[in-house]
């Protein structure tokens, strides 16, 4: 159980945010090639970036919360956590 909690915290979370970062770089690069103006970057690009960031944070929190609740239940029951 501790291994799963550490795996999600140390590997999955940075991986999700790295993929978000790459997606925003590609979106910015493509929109720059298509000739989007500053209004796009101050409007739609920021809006899309915020949505992606909030969804990613919600997914990470959901995974972490589920692992945390299982960890709390195993500690509360007094049974040793599975490795």
N, CA, C and O of each residue as an XYZ file, in Angstrom:
332
protein
N       0.817     -1.188      0.000
C       0.000      0.000      0.000
C       0.862      1.253      0.000
O       0.589      2.201     -0.736
N       1.899      1.257      0.823
C       2.767      2.428      0.860
C       3.454      2.627     -0.481
O       3.695      3.755     -0.909
N       3.763      1.526     -1.133
C       4.402      1.608     -2.443
C       3.468      2.257     -3.453
O       3.908      3.078     -4.258
N       2.208      1.911     -3.424
C       1.232      2.498     -4.337
C       1.066      3.985     -4.062
O       0.973      4.787     -4.992
N       1.028      4.351     -2.789
C       0.883      5.754     -2.417
C       2.092      6.553     -2.883
O       1.942      7.654     -3.414
N       3.281      6.013     -2.689
C       4.490      6.696     -3.135
C       4.570      6.730     -4.652
O       5.018      7.722     -5.227
N       4.137      5.643     -5.315
C       4.152      5.587     -6.769
C       3.268      6.668     -7.366
O       3.666      7.350     -8.311
N       2.069      6.825     -6.817
C       1.166      7.838     -7.363
C       1.657      9.238     -7.046
O       1.470     10.155     -7.845
N       2.277      9.413     -5.901
C       2.739     10.748     -5.525
C       4.023     11.165     -6.198
O       4.202     12.338     -6.526
N       4.919     10.221     -6.409
C       6.229     10.570     -6.943
C       6.385     10.345     -8.441
O       7.312     10.878     -9.050
N       5.503      9.573     -9.035
C       5.652      9.302    -10.463
C       4.455      9.769    -11.282
O       4.622     10.434    -12.305
N       3.276      9.431    -10.845
C       2.079      9.752    -11.629
C       1.824     11.258    -11.670
O       1.566     11.806    -12.742
N       1.891     11.931    -10.531
C       1.610     13.361    -10.487
C       2.571     14.167    -11.364
O       2.103     14.972    -12.169
N       3.878     13.992    -11.251
C       4.758     14.746    -12.149
C       4.562     14.379    -13.624
O       4.704     15.231    -14.501
N       4.239     13.126    -13.893
C       4.002     12.705    -15.268
C       2.778     13.403    -15.856
O       2.811     13.854    -17.001
N       1.710     13.494    -15.087
C       0.500     14.177    -15.561
C       0.780     15.644    -15.844
O       0.370     16.166    -16.881
N       1.479     16.316    -14.926
C       1.773     17.726    -15.131
C       2.778     17.944    -16.264
O       2.720     18.971    -16.941
N       3.694     17.003    -16.483
C       4.622     17.110    -17.605
C       3.878     16.976    -18.928
O       4.166     17.703    -19.879
N       2.927     16.053    -18.996
C       2.123     15.896    -20.211
C       1.300     17.155    -20.466
O       1.156     17.579    -21.613
N       0.758     17.758    -19.403
C       0.037     19.028    -19.553
C       0.954     20.109    -20.107
O       0.566     20.873    -20.990
N       2.160     20.166    -19.585
C       3.140     21.150    -20.034
C       3.456     20.959    -21.513
O       3.497     21.929    -22.271
N       3.680     19.713    -21.925
C       3.955     19.438    -23.335
C       2.760     19.788    -24.223
O       2.931     20.311    -25.324
N       1.554     19.498    -23.738
C       0.349     19.822    -24.511
C       0.234     21.333    -24.713
O      -0.110     21.790    -25.803
N       0.521     22.105    -23.666
C       0.423     23.558    -23.786
C       1.513     24.105    -24.708
O       1.279     25.071    -25.435
N       2.696     23.499    -24.685
C       3.756     23.919    -25.605
C       3.336     23.656    -27.053
O       3.498     24.516    -27.918
N       2.801     22.473    -27.307
C       2.378     22.129    -28.672
C       1.227     23.020    -29.122
O       1.199     23.467    -30.269
N       0.274     23.282    -28.225
C      -0.840     24.169    -28.557
C      -0.345     25.574    -28.871
O      -0.816     26.192    -29.826
N       0.589     26.086    -28.090
C       1.148     27.408    -28.354
C       1.933     27.459    -29.639
O       1.863     28.445    -30.373
N       2.682     26.406    -29.921
C       3.472     26.347    -31.143
C       2.570     26.311    -32.379
O       2.803     27.030    -33.351
N       1.545     25.470    -32.328
C       0.625     25.357    -33.471
C      -0.142     26.663    -33.674
O      -0.309     27.115    -34.807
N      -0.600     27.260    -32.599
C      -1.344     28.513    -32.746
C      -0.435     29.643    -33.233
O      -0.892     30.545    -33.935
N       0.831     29.599    -32.870
C       1.778     30.587    -33.389
C       1.994     30.388    -34.888
O       2.070     31.360    -35.641
N       2.093     29.126    -35.322
C       2.252     28.852    -36.749
C       1.026     29.277    -37.548
O       1.136     29.677    -38.707
N      -0.145     29.186    -36.917
C      -1.378     29.584    -37.602
C      -1.606     31.086    -37.571
O      -2.563     31.585    -38.164
N      -0.720     31.817    -36.874
C      -0.793     33.273    -36.877
C      -1.774     33.868    -35.897
O      -2.335     34.930    -36.168
N      -1.998     33.231    -34.780
C      -2.916     33.783    -33.783
C      -2.307     35.036    -33.162
O      -1.089     35.161    -33.034
N      -3.174     35.945    -32.787
C      -2.723     37.225    -32.240
C      -2.580     37.156    -30.719
O      -2.805     36.114    -30.103
N      -2.204     38.287    -30.136
C      -2.050     38.364    -28.683
C      -3.375     38.152    -27.960
O      -3.393     37.686    -26.821
N      -4.477     38.488    -28.610
C      -5.790     38.293    -27.997
C      -6.053     36.812    -27.732
O      -6.692     36.464    -26.739
N      -5.566     35.943    -28.612
C      -5.734     34.504    -28.414
C      -4.977     34.043    -27.179
O      -5.505     33.280    -26.370
N      -3.732     34.507    -27.034
C      -2.909     34.066    -25.913
C      -3.406     34.623    -24.581
O      -3.266     33.972    -23.546
N      -3.978     35.813    -24.601
C      -4.504     36.396    -23.368
C      -5.922     35.917    -23.066
O      -6.428     36.144    -21.968
N      -6.555     35.269    -24.009
C      -7.930     34.827    -23.824
C      -8.079     33.329    -23.830
O      -8.059     32.686    -22.780
N      -8.226     32.778    -25.008
C      -8.538     31.351    -25.152
C      -7.400     30.458    -24.666
O      -7.652     29.439    -24.023
N      -6.154     30.824    -24.962
C      -5.018     29.990    -24.566
C      -4.932     29.885    -23.041
O      -4.726     28.798    -22.503
N      -5.087     30.997    -22.359
C      -5.053     30.976    -20.887
C      -6.241     30.200    -20.327
O      -6.102     29.472    -19.345
N      -7.396     30.353    -20.943
C      -8.587     29.642    -20.491
C      -8.408     28.128    -20.634
O      -8.733     27.375    -19.717
N      -7.895     27.687    -21.775
C      -7.644     26.263    -21.994
C      -6.589     25.754    -21.013
O      -6.721     24.661    -20.461
N      -5.556     26.541    -20.802
C      -4.509     26.155    -19.861
C      -5.025     25.991    -18.441
O      -4.638     25.057    -17.738
N      -5.892     26.890    -18.023
C      -6.473     26.791    -16.680
C      -7.353     25.553    -16.551
O      -7.307     24.861    -15.533
N      -8.142     25.275    -17.564
C      -9.009     24.093    -17.528
C      -8.172     22.821    -17.437
O      -8.471     21.935    -16.637
N      -7.133     22.731    -18.247
C      -6.266     21.543    -18.222
C      -5.580     21.408    -16.870
O      -5.504     20.309    -16.321
N      -5.082     22.514    -16.330
C      -4.417     22.474    -15.040
C      -5.375     22.055    -13.927
O      -5.011     21.237    -13.082
N      -6.578     22.596    -13.911
C      -7.551     22.244    -12.871
C      -8.002     20.790    -12.984
O      -8.154     20.109    -11.970
N      -8.217     20.311    -14.206
C      -8.594     18.904    -14.382
C      -7.474     17.970    -13.939
O      -7.728     16.945    -13.307
N      -6.256     18.318    -14.267
C      -5.117     17.495    -13.848
C      -4.969     17.481    -12.333
O      -4.721     16.434    -11.735
N      -5.122     18.642    -11.722
C      -5.037     18.709    -10.267
C      -6.161     17.901     -9.617
O      -5.943     17.242     -8.601
N      -7.359     17.949    -10.199
C      -8.473     17.174     -9.663
C      -8.207     15.669     -9.785
O      -8.519     14.909     -8.869
N      -7.643     15.247    -10.897
C      -7.323     13.826    -11.083
C      -6.263     13.384    -10.089
O      -6.388     12.320     -9.483
N      -5.222     14.189     -9.916
C      -4.166     13.853     -8.963
C      -4.721     13.791     -7.546
O      -4.399     12.874     -6.790
N      -5.552     14.762     -7.185
C      -6.150     14.757     -5.844
C      -7.071     13.558     -5.649
O      -7.117     12.987     -4.559
N      -7.793     13.174     -6.672
C      -8.674     12.017     -6.578
C      -7.872     10.742     -6.335
O      -8.208      9.954     -5.451
N      -6.815     10.538     -7.117
C      -5.969      9.363     -6.911
C      -5.316      9.375     -5.539
O      -5.274      8.350     -4.857
N      -4.809     10.524     -5.137
C      -4.149     10.631     -3.836
C      -5.141     10.418     -2.700
O      -4.814      9.772     -1.704
N      -6.348     10.955     -2.842
C      -7.351     10.813     -1.797
C      -7.767      9.357     -1.629
O      -7.929      8.882     -0.505
N      -7.939      8.649     -2.742
C      -8.312      7.237     -2.656
C      -7.219      6.425     -1.979
O      -7.509      5.594     -1.118
N      -5.969      6.653     -2.356
C      -4.861      5.934     -1.719
C      -4.745      6.307     -0.251
O      -4.473      5.453      0.593
N      -4.948      7.569      0.051
C      -4.854      8.030      1.427
C      -5.948      7.415      2.293
O      -5.693      7.044      3.439
N      -7.156      7.304      1.762
C      -8.256      6.718      2.532
C      -8.006      5.238      2.801
O      -8.296      4.757      3.896
N      -7.479      4.516      1.830
C      -7.147      3.105      2.042
C      -6.046      2.986      3.085
O      -6.088      2.084      3.922
N      -5.077      3.866      3.049
C      -3.999      3.857      4.038
C      -4.540      4.136      5.430
O      -4.130      3.489      6.394
N      -5.454      5.089      5.550
C      -6.068      5.406      6.846
C      -6.864      4.220      7.373
O      -6.802      3.918      8.565
N      -7.618      3.538      6.496
C      -8.404      2.379      6.921
C      -7.517      1.251      7.415
O      -7.850      0.589      8.398
N      -6.394      1.021      6.750
C      -5.501     -0.053      7.197
C      -4.844      0.300      8.516
O      -4.625     -0.577      9.352
N      -4.529      1.555      8.714
C      -3.946      1.976      9.999
C      -4.992      1.896     11.100
O      -4.687      1.480     12.218
N      -6.215      2.288     10.795
C      -7.292      2.278     11.784
C      -7.645      0.852     12.210
O      -7.930      0.611     13.383
N      -7.628     -0.087     11.273
C      -7.955     -1.478     11.596
C      -6.807     -2.195     12.297
O      -7.000     -3.267     12.871
N      -5.636     -1.618     12.251
C      -4.498     -2.233     12.911
C      -3.824     -3.307     12.113
O      -2.871     -3.924     12.588
N      -4.290     -3.548     10.916
C      -3.665     -4.567     10.081
C      -2.481     -3.932      9.340
O      -2.525     -2.752      8.992
N      -1.459     -4.690      9.110
C      -0.292     -4.129      8.404
C      -0.642     -3.838      6.947
O      -1.404     -4.563      6.308
N      -0.071     -2.777      6.460
C      -0.309     -2.393      5.071
C       0.454     -3.320      4.148
O       1.581     -3.722      4.438
N      -0.190     -3.662      3.008
C       0.470     -4.518      2.025
C       1.516     -3.710      1.289
O       1.308     -2.536      0.982
N       2.619     -4.330      1.013
C       3.712     -3.665      0.276
C       3.541     -3.890     -1.189
O       4.352     -3.416     -1.985
